[in-house]
Amino acid sequence: MDQVWDVVGGVSMIIGALLVLLAGIGAVRFDDTYARMHAAAKAPALGILLMAVGVAMTLRTTPAVIEALLIVALQLIAGTVGTHIMGRSVYYVIRPPLDATDELGRDLEAERAAEADSD
């Protein structure tokens, strides 16, 4: 039974590493800042999750499982917050997205109009 856990853990780590590799390739190959940001946030989160699960399945000790859970939780929190902050700063400093949907711009214009009316 230990060999099954080791094999499943190893396969999980390999798949996770491939997802992180694909995310890195996508971050380099995409032309839009928002697409790069998406590639750099979504796939590594799943890749790190799979690698942490693989490590926990391979080691099978309580400290390893707790450490893997902590790594996954911190990665998901930091990745989400970092991507959100980076996206807003790119929007304000560089340019809005290339597609036709610009919900943030619409909301900002409505907010500015409301402020102008209140003055």
N, CA, C and O atoms as a printed pandas DataFrame, in Angstrom:
     atom_number atom_name residue_name chain_id  residue_number  x_coord  y_coord  z_coord
0              1         N          MET        A               1    0.820   -1.198    0.000
1              2        CA          MET        A               1    0.000    0.000    0.000
2              3         C          MET        A               1    0.864    1.262    0.000
3              4         O          MET        A               1    0.481    2.291   -0.558
4              5         N          ASP        A               2    2.047    1.165    0.641
5              6        CA          ASP        A               2    2.946    2.318    0.663
6              7         C          ASP        A               2    3.436    2.676   -0.738
7              8         O          ASP        A               2    3.628    3.849   -1.056
8              9         N          GLN        A               3    3.635    1.656   -1.568
9             10        CA          GLN        A               3    4.083    1.925   -2.932
10            11         C          GLN        A               3    3.022    2.669   -3.730
11            12         O          GLN        A               3    3.353    3.514   -4.562
12            13         N          VAL        A               4    1.759    2.366   -3.489
13            14        CA          VAL        A               4    0.672    3.062   -4.184
14            15         C          VAL        A               4    0.674    4.541   -3.798
15            16         O          VAL        A               4    0.555    5.411   -4.662
16            17         N          TRP        A               5    0.811    4.826   -2.499
17            18        CA          TRP        A               5    0.866    6.220   -2.043
18            19         C          TRP        A               5    2.055    6.952   -2.656
19            20         O          TRP        A               5    1.945    8.112   -3.051
20            21         N          ASP        A               6    3.201    6.257   -2.732
21            22        CA          ASP        A               6    4.392    6.878   -3.314
22            23         C          ASP        A               6    4.201    7.182   -4.798
23            24         O          ASP        A               6    4.584    8.252   -5.269
24            25         N          VAL        A               7    3.611    6.245   -5.528
25            26        CA          VAL        A               7    3.396    6.448   -6.965
26            27         C          VAL        A               7    2.394    7.574   -7.205
27            28         O          VAL        A               7    2.628    8.445   -8.044
28            29         N          VAL        A               8    1.282    7.562   -6.474
29            30        CA          VAL        A               8    0.269    8.616   -6.641
30            31         C          VAL        A               8    0.855    9.969   -6.245
31            32         O          VAL        A               8    0.597   10.971   -6.912
32            33         N          GLY        A               9    1.631   10.009   -5.179
33            34        CA          GLY        A               9    2.278   11.254   -4.768
34            35         C          GLY        A               9    3.277   11.744   -5.803
35            36         O          GLY        A               9    3.344   12.941   -6.084
36            37         N          GLY        A              10    4.047   10.835   -6.367
37            38        CA          GLY        A              10    5.008   11.213   -7.406
38            39         C          GLY        A              10    4.333   11.736   -8.657
39            40         O          GLY        A              10    4.775   12.726   -9.240
40            41         N          VAL        A              11    3.259   11.072   -9.074
41            42        CA          VAL        A              11    2.512   11.530  -10.250
42            43         C          VAL        A              11    1.902   12.903   -9.984
43            44         O          VAL        A              11    1.901   13.765  -10.862
44            45         N          SER        A              12    1.388   13.103   -8.785
45            46        CA          SER        A              12    0.817   14.401   -8.421
46            47         C          SER        A              12    1.883   15.497   -8.467
47            48         O          SER        A              12    1.616   16.600   -8.945
48            49         N          MET        A              13    3.075   15.203   -7.978
49            50        CA          MET        A              13    4.149   16.199   -8.018
50            51         C          MET        A              13    4.582   16.501   -9.448
51            52         O          MET        A              13    4.867   17.653   -9.775
52            53         N          ILE        A              14    4.633   15.487  -10.300
53            54        CA          ILE        A              14    5.026   15.699  -11.696
54            55         C          ILE        A              14    3.982   16.537  -12.425
55            56         O          ILE        A              14    4.337   17.456  -13.163
56            57         N          ILE        A              15    2.707   16.236  -12.229
57            58        CA          ILE        A              15    1.646   17.018  -12.874
58            59         C          ILE        A              15    1.678   18.459  -12.370
59            60         O          ILE        A              15    1.512   19.393  -13.155
60            61         N          GLY        A              16    1.888   18.645  -11.073
61            62        CA          GLY        A              16    1.987   19.995  -10.522
62            63         C          GLY        A              16    3.160   20.765  -11.106
63            64         O          GLY        A              16    3.035   21.947  -11.425
64            65         N          ALA        A              17    4.296   20.099  -11.247
65            66        CA          ALA        A              17    5.464   20.761  -11.829
66            67         C          ALA        A              17    5.215   21.129  -13.288
67            68         O          ALA        A              17    5.647   22.190  -13.739
68            69         N          LEU        A              18    4.528   20.269  -14.024
69            70        CA          LEU        A              18    4.202   20.585  -15.420
70            71         C          LEU        A              18    3.255   21.776  -15.515
71            72         O          LEU        A              18    3.392   22.606  -16.414
72            73         N          LEU        A              19    2.298   21.866  -14.597
73            74        CA          LEU        A              19    1.398   23.022  -14.597
74            75         C          LEU        A              19    2.157   24.318  -14.323
75            76         O          LEU        A              19    1.892   25.340  -14.956
76            77         N          VAL        A              20    3.088   24.281  -13.393
77            78        CA          VAL        A              20    3.885   25.473  -13.109
78            79         C          VAL        A              20    4.752   25.827  -14.317
79            80         O          VAL        A              20    4.915   27.005  -14.637
80            81         N          LEU        A              21    5.307   24.821  -14.986
81            82        CA          LEU        A              21    6.097   25.059  -16.193
82            83         C          LEU        A              21    5.243   25.686  -17.290
83            84         O          LEU        A              21    5.666   26.647  -17.933
84            85         N          LEU        A              22    4.048   25.149  -17.507
85            86        CA          LEU        A              22    3.157   25.714  -18.520
86            87         C          LEU        A              22    2.754   27.142  -18.179
87            88         O          LEU        A              22    2.613   27.975  -19.073
88            89         N          ALA        A              23    2.570   27.428  -16.914
89            90        CA          ALA        A              23    2.245   28.799  -16.502
90            91         C          ALA        A              23    3.407   29.739  -16.805
91            92         O          ALA        A              23    3.193   30.868  -17.248
92            93         N          GLY        A              24    4.607   29.290  -16.573
93            94        CA          GLY        A              24    5.770   30.117  -16.896
94            95         C          GLY        A              24    5.893   30.371  -18.382
95            96         O          GLY        A              24    6.209   31.485  -18.800
96            97         N          ILE        A              25    5.646   29.351  -19.182
97            98        CA          ILE        A              25    5.677   29.524  -20.633
98            99         C          ILE        A              25    4.574   30.484  -21.068
99           100         O          ILE        A              25    4.801   31.347  -21.917
100          101         N          GLY        A              26    3.380   30.339  -20.490
101          102        CA          GLY        A              26    2.278   31.234  -20.831
102          103         C          GLY        A              26    2.559   32.665  -20.433
103          104         O          GLY        A              26    2.190   33.590  -21.158
104          105         N          ALA        A              27    3.206   32.870  -19.295
105          106        CA          ALA        A              27    3.528   34.230  -18.858
106          107         C          ALA        A              27    4.521   34.896  -19.800
107          108         O          ALA        A              27    4.523   36.120  -19.935
108          109         N          VAL        A              28    5.358   34.108  -20.446
109          110        CA          VAL        A              28    6.316   34.670  -21.396
110          111         C          VAL        A              28    5.684   34.858  -22.774
111          112         O          VAL        A              28    5.975   35.843  -23.452
112          113         N          ARG        A              29    4.831   33.939  -23.195
113          114        CA          ARG        A              29    4.312   33.946  -24.561
114          115         C          ARG        A              29    3.121   34.867  -24.788
115          116         O          ARG        A              29    2.960   35.386  -25.892
116          117         N          PHE        A              30    2.281   35.086  -23.780
117          118        CA          PHE        A              30    1.096   35.920  -23.984
118          119         C          PHE        A              30    1.512   37.362  -24.238
119          120         O          PHE        A              30    2.526   37.827  -23.717
120          121         N          ASP        A              31    0.710   38.073  -25.052
121          122        CA          ASP        A              31    1.079   39.431  -25.431
122          123         C          ASP        A              31    0.425   40.501  -24.563
123          124         O          ASP        A              31    0.967   41.600  -24.443
124          125         N          ASP        A              32   -0.708   40.217  -23.962
125          126        CA          ASP        A              32   -1.419   41.188  -23.151
126          127         C          ASP        A              32   -1.019   41.028  -21.684
127          128         O          ASP        A              32   -0.814   39.912  -21.206
128          129         N          THR        A              33   -0.911   42.136  -20.987
129          130        CA          THR        A              33   -0.523   42.096  -19.574
130          131         C          THR        A              33   -1.517   41.304  -18.745
131          132         O          THR        A              33   -1.126   40.572  -17.835
132          133         N          TYR        A              34   -2.797   41.444  -19.053
133          134        CA          TYR        A              34   -3.826   40.747  -18.285
134          135         C          TYR        A              34   -3.785   39.240  -18.536
135          136         O          TYR        A              34   -4.012   38.455  -17.615
136          137         N          ALA        A              35   -3.500   38.833  -19.759
137          138        CA          ALA        A              35   -3.373   37.407  -20.051
138          139         C          ALA        A              35   -2.150   36.826  -19.348
139          140         O          ALA        A              35   -2.198   35.711  -18.830
140          141         N          ARG        A              36   -1.071   37.571  -19.331
141          142        CA          ARG        A              36    0.123   37.116  -18.619
142          143         C          ARG        A              36   -0.151   36.979  -17.130
143          144         O          ARG        A              36    0.282   36.026  -16.482
144          145         N          MET        A              37   -0.878   37.955  -16.605
145          146        CA          MET        A              37   -1.213   37.925  -15.189
146          147         C          MET        A              37   -2.086   36.710  -14.873
147          148         O          MET        A              37   -1.914   36.072  -13.835
148          149         N          HIS        A              38   -3.012   36.395  -15.759
149          150        CA          HIS        A              38   -3.881   35.239  -15.564
150          151         C          HIS        A              38   -3.059   33.949  -15.580
151          152         O          HIS        A              38   -3.252   33.070  -14.739
152          153         N          ALA        A              39   -2.145   33.847  -16.541
153          154        CA          ALA        A              39   -1.311   32.646  -16.626
154          155         C          ALA        A              39   -0.398   32.517  -15.417
155          156         O          ALA        A              39   -0.106   31.408  -14.970
156          157         N          ALA        A              40    0.048   33.637  -14.895
157          158        CA          ALA        A              40    0.972   33.599  -13.762
158          159         C          ALA        A              40    0.267   33.392  -12.430
159          160         O          ALA        A              40    0.932   33.228  -11.408
160          161         N          ALA        A              41   -1.060   33.395  -12.415
161          162        CA          ALA        A              41   -1.776   33.256  -11.146
162          163         C          ALA        A              41   -2.553   31.953  -11.038
163          164         O          ALA        A              41   -2.521   31.307   -9.990
164          165         N          LYS        A              42   -3.240   31.558  -12.081
165          166        CA          LYS        A              42   -4.163   30.426  -11.980
166          167         C          LYS        A              42   -3.444   29.078  -11.985
167          168         O          LYS        A              42   -3.627   28.277  -11.069
168          169         N          ALA        A              43   -2.644   28.829  -12.990
169          170        CA          ALA        A              43   -2.002   27.520  -13.107
170          171         C          ALA        A              43   -1.001   27.237  -11.988
171          172         O          ALA        A              43   -0.966   26.110  -11.493
172          173         N          PRO        A              44   -0.183   28.211  -11.567
173          174        CA          PRO        A              44    0.727   27.893  -10.459
174          175         C          PRO        A              44    0.002   27.553   -9.162
175          176         O          PRO        A              44    0.500   26.755   -8.368
176          177         N          ALA        A              45   -1.163   28.146   -8.941
177          178        CA          ALA        A              45   -1.907   27.817   -7.718
178          179         C          ALA        A              45   -2.288   26.341   -7.713
179          180         O          ALA        A              45   -2.112   25.654   -6.706
180          181         N          LEU        A              46   -2.807   25.856   -8.833
181          182        CA          LEU        A              46   -3.154   24.437   -8.922
182          183         C          LEU        A              46   -1.897   23.569   -8.923
183          184         O          LEU        A              46   -1.889   22.488   -8.334
184          185         N          GLY        A              47   -0.842   24.035   -9.580
185          186        CA          GLY        A              47    0.402   23.274   -9.601
186          187         C          GLY        A              47    1.012   23.116   -8.221
187          188         O          GLY        A              47    1.464   22.031   -7.855
188          189         N          ILE        A              48    1.025   24.195   -7.458
189          190        CA          ILE        A              48    1.569   24.121   -6.095
190          191         C          ILE        A              48    0.679   23.258   -5.214
191          192         O          ILE        A              48    1.170   22.525   -4.356
192          193         N          LEU        A              49   -0.628   23.345   -5.426
193          194        CA          LEU        A              49   -1.552   22.481   -4.683
194          195         C          LEU        A              49   -1.241   21.014   -4.960
195          196         O          LEU        A              49   -1.152   20.213   -4.029
196          197         N          LEU        A              50   -1.076   20.660   -6.227
197          198        CA          LEU        A              50   -0.773   19.266   -6.568
198          199         C          LEU        A              50    0.592   18.835   -6.030
199          200         O          LEU        A              50    0.742   17.706   -5.562
200          201         N          MET        A              51    1.578   19.715   -6.091
201          202        CA          MET        A              51    2.889   19.351   -5.559
202          203         C          MET        A              51    2.844   19.165   -4.045
203          204         O          MET        A              51    3.471   18.247   -3.516
204          205         N          ALA        A              52    2.113   20.023   -3.346
205          206        CA          ALA        A              52    2.004   19.883   -1.890
206          207         C          ALA        A              52    1.257   18.608   -1.518
207          208         O          ALA        A              52    1.629   17.926   -0.564
208          209         N          VAL        A              53    0.209   18.287   -2.263
209          210        CA          VAL        A              53   -0.518   17.033   -2.017
210          211         C          VAL        A              53    0.404   15.842   -2.272
211          212         O          VAL        A              53    0.393   14.867   -1.520
212          213         N          GLY        A              54    1.198   15.928   -3.333
213          214        CA          GLY        A              54    2.141   14.850   -3.628
214          215         C          GLY        A              54    3.180   14.663   -2.537
215          216         O          GLY        A              54    3.506   13.534   -2.171
216          217         N          VAL        A              55    3.699   15.762   -2.019
217          218        CA          VAL        A              55    4.678   15.675   -0.928
218          219         C          VAL        A              55    4.033   15.077    0.315
219          220         O          VAL        A              55    4.625   14.225    0.977
220          221         N          ALA        A              56    2.819   15.523    0.631
221          222        CA          ALA        A              56    2.125   14.988    1.810
222          223         C          ALA        A              56    1.836   13.501    1.643
223          224         O          ALA        A              56    1.935   12.741    2.606
224          225         N          MET        A              57    1.477   13.075    0.427
225          226        CA          MET        A              57    1.196   11.655    0.197
226          227         C          MET        A              57    2.470   10.823    0.244
227          228         O          MET        A              57    2.441    9.662    0.652
228          229         N          THR        A              58    3.572   11.406   -0.166
229          230        CA          THR        A              58    4.830   10.671   -0.168
230          231         C          THR        A              58    5.418   10.561    1.240
231          232         O          THR        A              58    5.884    9.493    1.636
232          233         N          LEU        A              59    5.397   11.653    1.990
233          234        CA          LEU        A              59    5.997   11.635    3.330
234          235         C          LEU        A              59    5.084   11.012    4.382
235          236         O          LEU        A              59    5.559   10.289    5.257
236          237         N          ARG        A              60    3.788   11.280    4.309
237          238        CA          ARG        A              60    2.769   10.697    5.192
238          239         C          ARG        A              60    3.046   10.900    6.683
239          240         O          ARG        A              60    2.815    9.996    7.485
240          241         N          THR        A              61    3.532   12.064    7.047
241          242        CA          THR        A              61    3.686   12.393    8.459
242          243         C          THR        A              61    2.815   13.610    8.766
243          244         O          THR        A              61    2.512   14.409    7.881
244          245         N          THR        A              62    2.423   13.735   10.014
245          246        CA          THR        A              62    1.559   14.854   10.404
246          247         C          THR        A              62    2.216   16.209   10.147
247          248         O          THR        A              62    1.553   17.095    9.606
248          249         N          PRO        A              63    3.484   16.416   10.507
249          250        CA          PRO        A              63    4.088   17.721   10.206
250          251         C          PRO        A              63    4.145   18.025    8.702
251          252         O          PRO        A              63    3.974   19.174    8.295
252          253         N          ALA        A              64    4.384   17.006    7.888
253          254        CA          ALA        A              64    4.438   17.226    6.439
254          255         C          ALA        A              64    3.073   17.619    5.893
255          256         O          ALA        A              64    2.978   18.497    5.036
256          257         N          VAL        A              65    2.019   16.980    6.380
257          258        CA          VAL        A              65    0.664   17.309    5.924
258          259         C          VAL        A              65    0.282   18.718    6.371
259          260         O          VAL        A              65   -0.298   19.480    5.598
260          261         N          ILE        A              66    0.604   19.063    7.608
261          262        CA          ILE        A              66    0.292   20.410    8.109
262          263         C          ILE        A              66    1.069   21.459    7.320
263          264         O          ILE        A              66    0.521   22.500    6.958
264          265         N          GLU        A              67    2.329   21.189    7.058
265          266        CA          GLU        A              67    3.142   22.131    6.290
266          267         C          GLU        A              67    2.621   22.273    4.862
267          268         O          GLU        A              67    2.602   23.378    4.320
268          269         N          ALA        A              68    2.200   21.173    4.250
269          270        CA          ALA        A              68    1.640   21.238    2.897
270          271         C          ALA        A              68    0.354   22.055    2.881
271          272         O          ALA        A              68    0.139   22.856    1.971
272          273         N          LEU        A              69   -0.502   21.857    3.880
273          274        CA          LEU        A              69   -1.738   22.645    3.956
274          275         C          LEU        A              69   -1.439   24.126    4.151
275          276         O          LEU        A              69   -2.101   24.979    3.560
276          277         N          LEU        A              70   -0.452   24.431    4.971
277          278        CA          LEU        A              70   -0.074   25.821    5.201
278          279         C          LEU        A              70    0.480   26.457    3.926
279          280         O          LEU        A              70    0.153   27.600    3.608
280          281         N          ILE        A              71    1.305   25.728    3.207
281          282        CA          ILE        A              71    1.861   26.228    1.946
282          283         C          ILE        A              71    0.746   26.521    0.955
283          284         O          ILE        A              71    0.741   27.574    0.318
284          285         N          VAL        A              72   -0.194   25.601    0.823
285          286        CA          VAL        A              72   -1.298   25.787   -0.122
286          287         C          VAL        A              72   -2.151   26.984    0.278
287          288         O          VAL        A              72   -2.509   27.797   -0.574
288          289         N          ALA        A              73   -2.479   27.103    1.557
289          290        CA          ALA        A              73   -3.320   28.223    2.004
290          291         C          ALA        A              73   -2.632   29.561    1.764
291          292         O          ALA        A              73   -3.253   30.494    1.255
292          293         N          LEU        A              74   -1.369   29.659    2.121
293          294        CA          LEU        A              74   -0.653   30.918    1.922
294          295         C          LEU        A              74   -0.479   31.244    0.443
295          296         O          LEU        A              74   -0.566   32.408    0.052
296          297         N          GLN        A              75   -0.236   30.236   -0.375
297          298        CA          GLN        A              75   -0.095   30.468   -1.815
298          299         C          GLN        A              75   -1.400   30.962   -2.418
299          300         O          GLN        A              75   -1.397   31.888   -3.229
300          301         N          LEU        A              76   -2.508   30.357   -2.033
301          302        CA          LEU        A              76   -3.797   30.784   -2.581
302          303         C          LEU        A              76   -4.136   32.209   -2.148
303          304         O          LEU        A              76   -4.646   32.993   -2.949
304          305         N          ILE        A              77   -3.860   32.545   -0.904
305          306        CA          ILE        A              77   -4.143   33.903   -0.426
306          307         C          ILE        A              77   -3.217   34.911   -1.101
307          308         O          ILE        A              77   -3.678   35.925   -1.625
308          309         N          ALA        A              78   -1.927   34.641   -1.091
309          310        CA          ALA        A              78   -0.966   35.592   -1.651
310          311         C          ALA        A              78   -1.141   35.738   -3.160
311          312         O          ALA        A              78   -1.043   36.847   -3.687
312          313         N          GLY        A              79   -1.395   34.650   -3.852
313          314        CA          GLY        A              79   -1.586   34.727   -5.298
314          315         C          GLY        A              79   -2.812   35.523   -5.683
315          316         O          GLY        A              79   -2.773   36.310   -6.629
316          317         N          THR        A              80   -3.896   35.329   -4.964
317          318        CA          THR        A              80   -5.130   36.042   -5.268
318          319         C          THR        A              80   -4.988   37.535   -4.998
319          320         O          THR        A              80   -5.345   38.359   -5.840
320          321         N          VAL        A              81   -4.474   37.875   -3.838
321          322        CA          VAL        A              81   -4.321   39.289   -3.479
322          323         C          VAL        A              81   -3.299   39.967   -4.391
323          324         O          VAL        A              81   -3.526   41.084   -4.857
324          325         N          GLY        A              82   -2.193   39.306   -4.640
325          326        CA          GLY        A              82   -1.164   39.883   -5.502
326          327         C          GLY        A              82   -1.646   40.113   -6.918
327          328         O          GLY        A              82   -1.348   41.148   -7.514
328          329         N          THR        A              83   -2.386   39.166   -7.462
329          330        CA          THR        A              83   -2.909   39.318   -8.811
330          331         C          THR        A              83   -3.919   40.453   -8.884
331          332         O          THR        A              83   -3.928   41.215   -9.851
332          333         N          HIS        A              84   -4.760   40.570   -7.880
333          334        CA          HIS        A              84   -5.745   41.653   -7.863
334          335         C          HIS        A              84   -5.057   43.020   -7.816
335          336         O          HIS        A              84   -5.419   43.925   -8.567
336          337         N          ILE        A              85   -4.084   43.162   -6.951
337          338        CA          ILE        A              85   -3.374   44.433   -6.830
338          339         C          ILE        A              85   -2.609   44.745   -8.112
339          340         O          ILE        A              85   -2.601   45.888   -8.569
340          341         N          MET        A              86   -1.970   43.739   -8.691
341          342        CA          MET        A              86   -1.229   43.955   -9.920
342          343         C          MET        A              86   -2.163   44.345  -11.062
343          344         O          MET        A              86   -1.826   45.219  -11.860
344          345         N          GLY        A              87   -3.318   43.718  -11.151
345          346        CA          GLY        A              87   -4.275   44.049  -12.202
346          347         C          GLY        A              87   -4.791   45.468  -12.095
347          348         O          GLY        A              87   -4.910   46.164  -13.104
348          349         N          ARG        A              88   -5.098   45.901  -10.894
349          350        CA          ARG        A              88   -5.582   47.283  -10.720
350          351         C          ARG        A              88   -4.479   48.296  -11.015
351          352         O          ARG        A              88   -4.742   49.339  -11.613
352          353         N          SER        A              89   -3.262   48.002  -10.604
353          354        CA          SER        A              89   -2.185   48.953  -10.878
354          355         C          SER        A              89   -1.873   49.022  -12.370
355          356         O          SER        A              89   -1.585   50.101  -12.889
356          357         N          VAL        A              90   -1.926   47.895  -13.060
357          358        CA          VAL        A              90   -1.728   47.908  -14.511
358          359         C          VAL        A              90   -2.835   48.711  -15.179
359          360         O          VAL        A              90   -2.574   49.455  -16.124
360          361         N          TYR        A              91   -4.051   48.572  -14.707
361          362        CA          TYR        A              91   -5.172   49.308  -15.286
362          363         C          TYR        A              91   -4.963   50.812  -15.131
363          364         O          TYR        A              91   -5.163   51.569  -16.081
364          365         N          TYR        A              92   -4.565   51.242  -13.945
365          366        CA          TYR        A              92   -4.409   52.671  -13.695
366          367         C          TYR        A              92   -3.165   53.256  -14.361
367          368         O          TYR        A              92   -3.201   54.388  -14.843
368          369         N          VAL        A              93   -2.074   52.507  -14.394
369          370        CA          VAL        A              93   -0.810   53.054  -14.871
370          371         C          VAL        A              93   -0.623   52.852  -16.371
371          372         O          VAL        A              93   -0.211   53.779  -17.069
372          373         N          ILE        A              94   -0.915   51.671  -16.870
373          374        CA          ILE        A              94   -0.583   51.356  -18.257
374          375         C          ILE        A              94   -1.775   51.559  -19.177
375          376         O          ILE        A              94   -1.810   52.522  -19.943
376          377         N          ARG        A              95   -2.746   50.670  -19.111
377          378        CA          ARG        A              95   -3.882   50.761  -20.024
378          379         C          ARG        A              95   -4.983   49.818  -19.574
379          380         O          ARG        A              95   -4.732   48.869  -18.831
380          381         N          PRO        A              96   -6.228   50.085  -20.034
381          382        CA          PRO        A              96   -7.316   49.142  -19.767
382          383         C          PRO        A              96   -7.145   47.884  -20.615
383          384         O          PRO        A              96   -6.291   47.851  -21.501
384          385         N          PRO        A              97   -7.936   46.860  -20.358
385          386        CA          PRO        A              97   -7.802   45.614  -21.120
386          387         C          PRO        A              97   -8.090   45.813  -22.602
387          388         O          PRO        A              97   -8.746   46.778  -22.994
388          389         N          LEU        A              98   -7.591   44.890  -23.421
389          390        CA          LEU        A              98   -7.761   44.987  -24.866
390          391         C          LEU        A              98   -9.163   44.617  -25.324
391          392         O          LEU        A              98   -9.599   45.068  -26.384
392          393         N          ASP        A              99   -9.876   43.811  -24.554
393          394        CA          ASP        A              99  -11.210   43.410  -25.000
394          395         C          ASP        A              99  -12.205   44.553  -24.796
395          396         O          ASP        A              99  -11.855   45.593  -24.237
396          397         N          ALA        A             100  -13.425   44.361  -25.243
397          398        CA          ALA        A             100  -14.424   45.437  -25.235
398          399         C          ALA        A             100  -15.046   45.657  -23.858
399          400         O          ALA        A             100  -15.653   46.704  -23.633
400          401         N          THR        A             101  -14.920   44.726  -22.948
401          402        CA          THR        A             101  -15.545   44.850  -21.637
402          403         C          THR        A             101  -14.614   45.605  -20.693
403          404         O          THR        A             101  -13.494   45.167  -20.428
404          405         N          ASP        A             102  -15.087   46.740  -20.191
405          406        CA          ASP        A             102  -14.300   47.547  -19.264
406          407         C          ASP        A             102  -15.194   47.965  -18.105
407          408         O          ASP        A             102  -15.607   49.121  -18.015
408          409         N          GLU        A             103  -15.490   47.021  -17.223
409          410        CA          GLU        A             103  -16.394   47.292  -16.111
410          411         C          GLU        A             103  -15.779   48.253  -15.104
411          412         O          GLU        A             103  -16.492   49.078  -14.532
412          413         N          LEU        A             104  -14.501   48.169  -14.879
413          414        CA          LEU        A             104  -13.862   49.064  -13.919
414          415         C          LEU        A             104  -13.911   50.505  -14.410
415          416         O          LEU        A             104  -14.160   51.419  -13.625
416          417         N          GLY        A             105  -13.677   50.713  -15.703
417          418        CA          GLY        A             105  -13.758   52.064  -16.254
418          419         C          GLY        A             105  -15.151   52.642  -16.126
419          420         O          GLY        A             105  -15.311   53.816  -15.795
420          421         N          ARG        A             106  -16.155   51.828  -16.384
421          422        CA          ARG        A             106  -17.544   52.275  -16.248
422          423         C          ARG        A             106  -17.851   52.652  -14.806
423          424         O          ARG        A             106  -18.488   53.674  -14.554
424          425         N          ASP        A             107  -17.406   51.841  -13.866
425          426        CA          ASP        A             107  -17.645   52.132  -12.452
426          427         C          ASP        A             107  -16.904   53.391  -12.004
427          428         O          ASP        A             107  -17.433   54.181  -11.222
428          429         N          LEU        A             108  -15.684   53.577  -12.497
429          430        CA          LEU        A             108  -14.924   54.771  -12.128
430          431         C          LEU        A             108  -15.570   56.037  -12.678
431          432         O          LEU        A             108  -15.610   57.061  -11.996
432          433         N          GLU        A             109  -16.080   55.971  -13.913
433          434        CA          GLU        A             109  -16.765   57.130  -14.491
434          435         C          GLU        A             109  -18.027   57.467  -13.706
435          436         O          GLU        A             109  -18.312   58.642  -13.472
436          437         N          ALA        A             110  -18.780   56.461  -13.299
437          438        CA          ALA        A             110  -19.990   56.705  -12.507
438          439         C          ALA        A             110  -19.631   57.304  -11.150
439          440         O          ALA        A             110  -20.327   58.191  -10.655
440          441         N          GLU        A             111  -18.555   56.823  -10.556
441          442        CA          GLU        A             111  -18.122   57.358   -9.264
442          443         C          GLU        A             111  -17.668   58.808   -9.397
443          444         O          GLU        A             111  -17.983   59.642   -8.549
444          445         N          ARG        A             112  -16.930   59.104  -10.460
445          446        CA          ARG        A             112  -16.487   60.489  -10.677
446          447         C          ARG        A             112  -17.668   61.413  -10.951
447          448         O          ARG        A             112  -17.684   62.554  -10.489
448          449         N          ALA        A             113  -18.656   60.928  -11.700
449          450        CA          ALA        A             113  -19.846   61.741  -11.972
450          451         C          ALA        A             113  -20.626   62.009  -10.688
451          452         O          ALA        A             113  -21.138   63.111  -10.490
452          453         N          ALA        A             114  -20.718   61.010   -9.821
453          454        CA          ALA        A             114  -21.420   61.195   -8.549
454          455         C          ALA        A             114  -20.683   62.191   -7.659
455          456         O          ALA        A             114  -21.314   62.990   -6.968
456          457         N          GLU        A             115  -19.355   62.148   -7.670
457          458        CA          GLU        A             115  -18.577   63.109   -6.891
458          459         C          GLU        A             115  -18.737   64.517   -7.438
459          460         O          GLU        A             115  -18.814   65.476   -6.669
460          461         N          ALA        A             116  -18.788   64.655   -8.768
461          462        CA          ALA        A             116  -18.956   65.975   -9.381
462          463         C          ALA        A             116  -20.337   66.544   -9.071
463          464         O          ALA        A             116  -20.476   67.750   -8.870
464          465         N          ASP        A             117  -21.357   65.691   -9.031
465          466        CA          ASP        A             117  -22.712   66.148   -8.715
466          467         C          ASP        A             117  -22.836   66.579   -7.262
467          468         O          ASP        A             117  -23.592   67.498   -6.945
468          469         N          SER        A             118  -22.094   65.916   -6.376
469          470        CA          SER        A             118  -22.199   66.248   -4.951
470          471         C          SER        A             118  -21.463   67.545   -4.613
471          472         O          SER        A             118  -21.755   68.174   -3.595
472          473         N          ASP        A             119  -20.510   67.951   -5.459
473          474        CA          ASP        A             119  -19.764   69.199   -5.199
474          475         C          ASP        A             119  -20.525   70.386   -5.586
475          476         O          ASP        A             119  -20.041   71.508   -5.432
